[in-house]
């Protein structure tokens, strides 16, 4: 019967980290809860950013995406989207050995009444990428993968910022407004 005791201890040892991480409120990144039912994406997003935003909205929440801003509860306006690449480092012979990829999105979100949910804001993401002249084609593929990952990350951060800034839209109790300093 010593193997049964060993299995019990091993099972408890493996379950313990899962218990502690859930007890502290840890949860994996996943869906975004947005308290709006219909969202319109306007402005100048690239087709790929628009597709990422729509996919996260449709797959990760109960909201729908509207083609017309008149039909939407929330209007997400993408003001600008800029991707750039800058030289990060040179090697001993003076050739480029690393790049920094930058991606920046400016946006704002308003509700159907024109009230700012998220005032004009900007999210900025960077990734460093090694470069070698001997692997130019592989580097191009890696740069495209990093750019796609950065764009998906930006879309998720935009929707998280909207989720964090959204005010609950429930009725107040008895229509009374709270007064500071009084219960």
N, C-alpha and C positions, 0 to 999 in steps of 0.2 A: 503493500500500500504506500510506500514512500513516493512512487511516481505520481499518485493522485495528489498528494500534498504539494509536490513540485509543480504539477499542472495548475493547481489552485493558486499558488503563489505567482506563477508566471502570468496567469490570466488577470489576477488582481494588479500585478505590476504593469501590464500593458493597458489596462482600463483606467488606471489612475491618472495619467496625463489627460486623457479625454475628459474625465470628470472635472479636473481642475480648470481646463480651458473653457468648458461650458459654464462652470460655476462663476467665472469672472466676467461673463458676458461676451466672450470671444465668439465671433462667427466669421465664416469665410465670406469673402466678397461675392456677391451674387446679384440678385435683382435689386432694383431701385424702386422704392415705394413713392409714387408721385400722387398727390391727392387731387389730381385733375383727370377728367375722363377723356377729353379730346385735346390733342396738342397739334398746333400748326408750326411747321418749320419754315421760316421765311428768311429773307436776306440773301447772302451770297455764299452758301456753303458749297464746297465741291461735291460732285455727285457721290464720291466715296464717303465723305463725312456725313452727308444726308443719309446714305444707306446705313452707316453705322448707328446713327442716332435713331433711325426708324427701327432697326433690328433690336436695339436695347429697349426701346419703348414698348414694342410689340411683344417681345419675348420675356422681358423682365418686369412688366407691370400690367395692370388691367386697362391701361389707357389705349386709345386709338390715335392714329395720325390722320389729321384732316388736310385736304388739299387746299382748302380755302380758310383764311384766318377768321372769317365771319362765323364759321361753324365751330370754332375752337374755344375751349375754356382757358387755355394758356397759349400764348404766342411766343415762340422761341425765335428770336432774330439773330442770325449769325451775321455780325457786322463785317468781320474780315477773318481770313484764314491765310496764314503765311508759313511756308516751309522753306528752310534755308539750310545751307551746309557751309561750315567754316573750317579752315585748317586748324587743327589742334596741336600737331607736333611734326617736327622734321627729324629724320635720322641723321647719322654722322656724315653721310654723303650729300646732304641737302635735299633729299627726296621726302615727299610727304609720307608720314608714317601713321597718322591718325586724323580723323575728321570728327567734328561735333555736328550732329544733326539737331536742328531746332525746329520746333513746331509751335505756333502761337495762334490762338483763336480768341477773337473778341466777340462777345455776345451780350444779349440782354433778354430778359423774359418779363412779359407783362400779362396780366390776366385779361379777361374779356372786357373789363371796365377801363382798361388803360393804366391800371395801378401797377407800379413796378414790383414784381416778385423778386427779381434779381436785377439791380441796376447795372449799367454798362460795366462789364467785367472782362478780365482777360485771364486765360489759362495758358501756361507756358510749359512745354515739356522738352527735355534735351536727352540725347543719347550719344555716348562716345563710341566711336567705331574705329578699329584698327584698319590700316590700309597697307597693301603690298602690291607693287607693280607687277609681280609675277602671278597674282591671282585677281586680275581686274574683273573678270566675269563673275567670279564668286563674290567679290566685293559689291558689285552692282546688285546681285540677288540679295545679299545681306542688307544693303541699304534699303531696298524695297521692303524687305520684311520688317526692318526697324521702323520705317515710315508707316507701314500698315498698323503695327503695334502701337505706335505713338498716336495715330489718329483714333484708334479704338479707345485708347486710354483717355484721350481728350473728350471723346463723346461721353464716356462713362463719368468723367469728372464734371462735365457740364450738367448732366442729369442729376448727379449727386448734389451739386450746388443748388439746383432748383429744388430738390427734395428737402434739403436742409433749410432753405429760405422760405419755403411755402408755409403759409399760416393755416392752421386748422380752420375749416369753413363750417363749423358747427354752430347751432344757435346758442346764445348765452342764456344762462338761467334767469328767467324772469325779466330779461331785458335790462337788468341793472348793471351799471358799469362799476368796476372796482375803484375804490377811492384809496389813494396812497395813504398809508399810515393807519387805516381803519380796516378791520376784518370784514 
